[in-house]
Amino acid sequence: MKYTNLLILLALIAVTESCENSENDKIVRKVTCIQNGYYDYLDSYRMNSICTTDLCMEYLKIWEELFIERNSINKSFFDNHIIIGNSYIYEWAQGVSFRVGYKFEMDWGIAYNEDQFIIKINQDNNHYTTEIPRDVYLIKDQIKTLLDKGNHSDNIITISKENLLFPTIEDALNNLIDIAKVNTLCIRRIYLDENTGNLILEANGEYENEDNSCIFGSIDLINGETEVYDGACWIFN
């Protein structure tokens, strides 16, 4: 009889824990945020500002060729997924560099990114390999050598060419909301992860009735990996 009662007690505990776990899985904290246009974040980037000097156009062409080579894509893929927004040449402590800003579009995901590389190294610059000449404008192969060596100021991103995991931007956002266990989140931007080349969607919101308390989340649009954490909405000095 005691053995039977023990079994009944254990069964009741198991059922209770199962119910509690089920309830915990459904916990939703109240969040508020204002969702403007999904792609409003792109408005802060400069577009339609491509420099047109012969030198600038030469390096824009070199960048395009290197981008295609380093990403193992063809010209058709480049033209269908890359929209160049701005380009310029500028001087700095180490020499002269070329910079280009562009939008990368894959399905409904759109991210802005910038690449850059040095095109002339100052005579007294010791930050670059000595096999590259100083005080002359560099050719494509020399720029490629510097990019391959991974110099800190030179970068052409490697993009993921896979289609997005989610059919719509709303599906991706709702998946992140479910994982975060909140009632809503608002999209802040989509960006290119510099390590994986994947498109990442970022969203956040402010907890209701909690002082300076926000939730921040991101979801990888290629593999579905998420990150969610709480933090201060504003940092006061």
C-alpha positions in Angstrom: 0.0 0.0 0.0 2.9 2.4 0.9 4.5 1.5 -2.4 1.3 2.3 -4.3 1.0 5.6 -2.5 4.6 6.5 -3.4 4.0 5.8 -7.1 0.9 8.0 -7.0 2.9 10.8 -5.3 5.7 10.6 -7.8 3.2 10.7 -10.7 1.6 13.8 -9.3 5.0 15.5 -8.9 5.9 14.6 -12.5 2.6 16.0 -13.8 3.0 19.2 -11.7 6.5 19.8 -12.9 5.4 19.1 -16.5 2.6 21.7 -16.1 5.0 24.2 -14.6 7.6 23.7 -17.4 4.8 24.1 -19.9 3.7 27.4 -18.3 7.3 28.6 -18.2 7.6 27.9 -21.9 4.7 30.2 -22.5 5.9 33.1 -20.4 5.6 36.4 -22.3 7.0 39.6 -20.9 5.4 42.8 -22.2 7.5 44.9 -24.5 6.7 48.1 -26.3 8.4 49.6 -29.4 7.6 51.6 -32.5 8.1 49.9 -35.8 8.7 52.3 -38.6 9.5 51.0 -42.1 11.3 47.8 -42.1 14.1 49.2 -44.2 14.3 52.7 -42.8 17.8 51.9 -41.4 19.1 52.1 -45.0 18.1 55.8 -45.2 21.1 56.8 -43.0 23.6 55.6 -45.6 24.9 57.7 -48.4 23.8 56.5 -51.9 24.1 58.0 -55.4 27.5 59.5 -54.6 30.0 57.6 -56.7 33.2 59.6 -57.5 33.8 59.9 -61.2 37.5 60.8 -61.6 39.6 58.5 -63.7 41.6 57.3 -60.7 38.4 56.6 -58.6 36.7 54.8 -61.5 39.9 52.7 -62.0 39.8 51.5 -58.4 36.1 51.0 -58.4 36.7 48.6 -61.3 39.5 46.8 -59.4 37.2 46.5 -56.3 34.4 44.9 -58.4 36.9 42.4 -59.9 38.3 41.5 -56.6 34.9 41.3 -55.0 33.8 38.8 -57.7 37.0 36.8 -57.4 37.1 36.6 -53.6 33.4 35.6 -53.4 33.6 33.1 -56.3 30.6 34.7 -58.0 30.0 35.8 -61.6 29.2 39.2 -63.0 25.5 38.3 -63.3 25.3 37.5 -59.6 27.1 40.7 -58.8 24.8 42.9 -60.9 21.7 41.2 -59.4 22.7 41.5 -55.8 25.0 44.4 -55.4 23.9 48.1 -55.6 26.9 50.5 -55.4 25.9 53.6 -53.4 29.1 55.6 -52.9 32.8 55.6 -53.5 35.7 57.9 -52.7 39.4 58.2 -52.3 40.9 59.7 -49.1 44.3 60.4 -47.5 45.1 59.3 -44.0 48.2 58.6 -41.8 49.3 55.5 -43.6 48.7 56.7 -47.2 45.8 56.9 -49.6 42.8 54.5 -49.5 39.8 53.8 -51.6 36.4 53.1 -50.0 33.1 51.9 -51.5 29.7 51.6 -49.9 27.0 49.3 -51.3 23.8 47.4 -50.6 23.7 43.7 -50.7 20.3 42.2 -51.5 19.4 38.5 -51.1 15.7 37.6 -51.3 14.0 40.2 -49.1 17.2 40.8 -46.9 19.0 44.1 -47.6 22.2 45.2 -45.8 24.5 48.1 -46.3 28.3 47.4 -46.2 31.6 49.2 -46.9 34.9 47.8 -48.2 38.2 49.6 -48.4 41.8 49.1 -49.3 44.9 51.2 -49.5 46.0 52.3 -52.9 49.2 54.2 -52.1 51.4 53.6 -49.1 53.4 56.4 -47.6 57.2 56.2 -47.8 57.7 56.0 -44.0 54.8 53.4 -43.5 56.0 50.3 -41.7 52.6 48.7 -41.2 52.6 47.0 -44.7 54.9 44.4 -46.1 58.1 45.8 -47.7 57.4 43.8 -50.9 54.8 46.4 -51.8 56.2 49.7 -53.2 55.8 53.0 -51.5 54.6 56.4 -52.8 53.1 54.9 -56.0 49.5 54.0 -56.9 49.1 50.2 -56.5 47.9 47.8 -59.2 45.4 45.0 -58.7 47.8 42.2 -57.9 49.5 44.3 -55.2 46.2 45.2 -53.6 45.2 41.5 -53.7 48.4 40.6 -51.9 47.6 43.1 -49.1 44.1 41.8 -48.8 45.3 38.2 -48.6 47.7 39.2 -45.8 44.8 40.6 -43.8 46.0 44.1 -43.1 43.9 45.8 -40.5 42.6 48.6 -42.7 42.0 46.6 -45.9 38.9 44.5 -46.3 36.6 43.1 -48.9 33.9 41.1 -47.2 33.0 37.5 -48.1 29.3 37.2 -48.5 27.0 34.1 -48.0 25.3 33.3 -51.3 22.6 31.0 -49.8 19.0 31.9 -49.9 17.3 33.1 -46.7 15.9 30.6 -44.3 12.7 32.5 -43.8 10.2 33.3 -46.6 9.4 36.8 -45.3 10.8 39.4 -43.0 7.8 39.0 -40.7 8.5 35.2 -40.4 12.0 35.9 -39.3 10.9 38.6 -36.8 8.2 36.4 -35.3 10.6 33.5 -34.9 12.9 35.8 -32.9 9.9 37.1 -30.8 8.9 33.5 -29.9 12.4 32.6 -28.8 12.7 35.8 -26.8 9.3 35.1 -25.1 8.0 38.6 -25.5 4.9 40.0 -27.1 6.7 42.1 -29.8 10.0 43.4 -31.1 10.8 46.0 -33.6 13.4 45.6 -36.4 16.3 48.0 -36.2 18.5 46.8 -39.1 19.8 44.0 -41.2 23.6 43.7 -41.5 26.3 41.5 -42.9 28.2 39.5 -40.4 31.9 40.2 -41.1 32.9 36.7 -40.0 30.3 34.5 -41.7 29.0 36.8 -44.4 25.5 35.9 -43.3 22.7 38.4 -43.2 21.7 39.2 -39.6 18.4 40.8 -38.5 18.5 42.9 -35.3 15.5 43.9 -33.2 14.8 45.3 -29.8 12.1 46.7 -27.5 11.6 48.3 -24.1 10.0 46.4 -21.2 6.8 47.9 -20.0 6.7 49.2 -16.4 10.5 48.6 -16.0 12.9 51.5 -15.7 15.5 51.8 -18.5 15.2 48.1 -19.3 15.3 46.8 -22.9 15.6 43.5 -24.7 17.9 43.1 -27.7 17.9 40.2 -30.1 19.3 39.1 -33.4 18.6 36.2 -35.8 20.9 34.8 -38.5 18.8 34.7 -41.6 20.8 31.8 -43.1 21.1 29.3 -40.3 18.5 30.6 -37.8 20.8 31.1 -34.9 19.6 33.6 -32.4 21.0 35.8 -29.6 18.8 37.5 -27.0 19.8 39.5 -24.0 18.6 42.3 -21.7 20.3 45.6 -21.1 19.9 49.3 -20.4 18.0 51.3 -23.0 20.1 54.3 -22.4 23.6 54.8 -20.9 24.0 57.9 -18.8 27.5 59.4 -18.3 
